[in-house]
Amino acid sequence: MYKLSKKRILKKNKHFQAVYRHGKSFANRYMVLYVLKSRCEEGRVGFAAGKRLGNAVIRNRVKRLLREAYRLNRHNIAVGVDLIIVGRQAVIDKGYTLVEDSFIKLCSKAGIVKDC
C-alpha cells in the first residue's frame, strides 16, 4: 500500500526533460517542485539531488527524505500529474518533519493538493 510502484517513478532522461521543459516550477528554500499534467492516468514522480549538494551519501540521504515526504503524502496529491522534486543545499542538515512541511506547502502553492 505504501510502496512506490515502479510504474509511478520517472526514470528515463527524456521523461525528466519533458517535465523540466514543459512543466511549471515552484520553489522554496529546501526544494524545487516541477509539475506537469501527465498523459498517464496516474501521475509519476522523480527525485533529484545535484552534485553541488555533496558526496553520494549526502545526495542519497536528501533523496530518501524527499521520497518519504512524497510517499506519505501522495494520497493528498491530485492524480494525473508528473512531479520532479529537487533537493536544495539547505535541506542537507534538516530533519524529516521540516522537509515534509516544506513539501506540503509547496504542493499547495502549486495547486496540486486534492480537495477533501
C-alpha positions in Angstrom: 0.0 0.0 0.0 2.7 2.5 0.9 5.4 1.4 -1.5 6.0 3.4 -4.6 5.5 1.2 -7.6 7.9 1.2 -10.5 5.3 2.5 -12.9 4.8 5.6 -10.7 8.5 6.6 -10.8 10.2 8.7 -13.5 13.4 7.1 -14.6 14.3 8.0 -18.1 16.1 11.2 -19.0 13.6 12.1 -21.7 10.7 12.0 -19.2 12.7 14.2 -16.8 13.5 16.6 -19.6 9.8 16.8 -20.7 8.8 17.8 -17.2 11.7 20.3 -16.9 10.9 21.9 -20.3 7.1 22.0 -20.3 6.2 21.9 -16.6 5.9 24.8 -14.1 8.3 25.1 -11.3 7.6 26.1 -7.7 10.4 26.6 -5.2 11.1 27.3 -1.6 14.3 27.3 0.5 14.5 23.5 0.7 13.4 22.1 -2.6 12.1 22.8 -6.1 9.0 21.2 -7.4 8.4 20.8 -11.2 4.8 20.0 -12.1 3.4 18.8 -15.5 0.0 17.5 -16.3 0.5 13.8 -17.2 -0.6 11.8 -20.2 -0.9 8.8 -17.9 -3.9 8.2 -15.8 -1.7 8.0 -12.7 0.9 10.6 -12.1 4.6 9.8 -11.9 7.3 11.3 -9.7 11.1 11.7 -9.9 13.6 12.7 -7.3 16.9 14.6 -7.9 19.8 15.9 -5.9 22.6 17.6 -7.9 26.3 17.1 -7.3 26.6 20.5 -5.7 24.8 19.1 -2.6 27.8 16.9 -1.7 29.0 13.4 -2.0 26.8 10.4 -2.8 26.0 9.7 0.8 24.5 13.2 1.3 22.7 13.2 -2.1 21.1 9.8 -1.3 20.0 11.0 2.1 18.4 14.0 0.6 16.6 11.9 -2.0 15.4 9.5 0.8 13.9 12.4 2.7 12.2 13.7 -0.4 10.9 10.3 -1.3 9.5 9.7 2.2 7.8 13.1 2.2 6.1 12.3 -1.1 5.3 8.7 -0.2 3.4 9.6 3.0 1.5 12.5 1.4 0.8 11.2 -2.1 -2.8 10.5 -1.2 -3.3 14.3 -0.9 -1.9 15.0 -4.3 -4.1 15.1 -7.4 -3.8 12.3 -9.9 -2.6 12.7 -13.4 0.3 15.0 -12.5 4.0 14.3 -13.2 6.3 15.7 -10.5 10.0 16.2 -10.1 11.3 17.1 -6.6 14.8 18.5 -6.5 16.6 18.9 -3.2 18.5 22.2 -2.4 21.5 22.8 -0.3 19.5 24.0 2.8 17.8 20.6 3.2 21.1 18.7 3.9 21.1 19.1 7.7 17.3 19.3 8.2 15.0 16.7 9.7 12.1 14.9 8.1 9.3 17.0 9.7 10.7 20.2 8.2 11.1 18.6 4.8 7.5 17.2 4.9 6.1 20.6 5.9 8.0 22.3 3.2 6.8 19.7 0.6 3.1 20.1 1.7 3.4 23.9 1.5 5.0 23.7 -2.0 2.2 21.3 -3.2 -0.5 23.7 -2.0 1.4 26.6 -3.7 1.4 24.6 -6.9 -2.3 23.8 -6.6 -2.0 20.1 -6.8 -3.5 19.2 -3.4 -6.8 17.3 -3.6 -9.9 18.9 -2.3 -11.2 16.9 0.6 
